[in-house]
Amino acid sequence: MESENELGDYLRARRAAVTPADVGLPDDAPRRVPGLRRDEVALLAGVSTDYYIRLEQGRERHPSEQMLRAIAAALRLDGAATTHLFRLGRSVFGTAAAVTTVAPELLRLMDGMREVPAFVVGAAQDVLAANAMATELYSGFARYDNLLRMIFLDPFACEFYADWDRAARIAVGNLRASSSQFPRDERIERVVGELSVRSPAFTGLWARYEVRPRTHEDKHFRHPQVGEIRLHFEALAVTSAPGQHLSVYSAEPGSASADALALLGPLSEREAASPERTPATRECQA
């Protein structure tokens, strides 16, 4: 659950992530906390220190667009982080609710992708649907239900992700982006609440307030049957269903990963049912 002063929490977290050297300020005095001081942010943004303090403390609730842009520049926020700042500072929230039902047409499209893993995720990173290849790719997990829970609560994630730290950071940044787009979404809050209780690693990353929507990236997995596999990931927004993304993996043609991906096909066609597995309670170490 978020606090009643989300804007202040966000500003403090982002201020702590910026060093004086990042913004061309001298760092010749001991600092009690990492990052910039409040007066330094105020100086860079061209506002009074008192005003900025009131903003962080939640005593100033209606900053102007010009003020928010100045603070975003002072904190070196990128486009996604700036958009999140505006949503918090001006309550410019979308009215559309996240959709959790996958359209039959999208299911048919995804199932027709027989040579690549494809799956649909919702705003809370729940796996809403997956084709056979995607199910086989993630077959080592006890439950293929929510990407955040899988990364932080299933011990297999430590083996599956060649760089678990990177995967964890990206996943949390993506969830932050979803929470910005769908503030007060009940399902997102439940996922955050569960992980905050059960995973110190998640709690630490969530407190950084890094907003990083995941649109594409390169992945490095260790699959229990086909071994190491490097895939490219694309997340395609489903415009007819707010919050949903069709995630598709592909391999470089002619590569060893393409050969490994081809081996997943026969594996995914097996119909042998595996026994139900108990969800894990241990987590990877950040």
Number of C-alpha atoms within 10 A of each C-alpha: 12 10 8 9 15 16 22 23 19 20 22 19 16 21 20 17 17 19 17 16 11 12 15 8 12 9 11 7 6 6 10 7 8 12 19 23 18 18 15 17 26 19 15 15 20 14 15 13 16 11 14 25 17 13 19 19 17 16 13 14 17 13 14 12 12 9 16 18 17 18 23 22 15 19 24 17 19 13 12 14 23 19 19 26 24 20 17 19 21 15 13 13 14 11 9 11 14 20 13 19 11 16 10 9 9 14 15 11 11 22 19 12 14 14 16 24 26 27 23 25 23 25 25 27 24 20 18 18 21 20 21 23 27 22 18 20 24 19 16 18 19 17 17 18 15 16 17 22 24 20 23 27 22 20 19 20 24 17 15 21 19 17 14 20 16 12 17 22 18 19 22 26 21 22 24 26 23 24 19 22 23 21 19 12 16 12 16 22 16 13 18 23 14 12 19 16 10 16 18 15 19 24 16 12 17 19 13 19 21 24 26 20 18 18 13 14 12 12 18 17 20 18 19 14 14 16 11 16 19 21 20 14 19 18 20 15 16 15 9 9 17 17 21 26 22 19 20 20 22 19 21 12 9 8 12 14 21 17 15 18 22 16 15 22 19 11 15 17 11 10 7 6 6 7 6 8 9 8 14 16 11 13 21 18 12 14
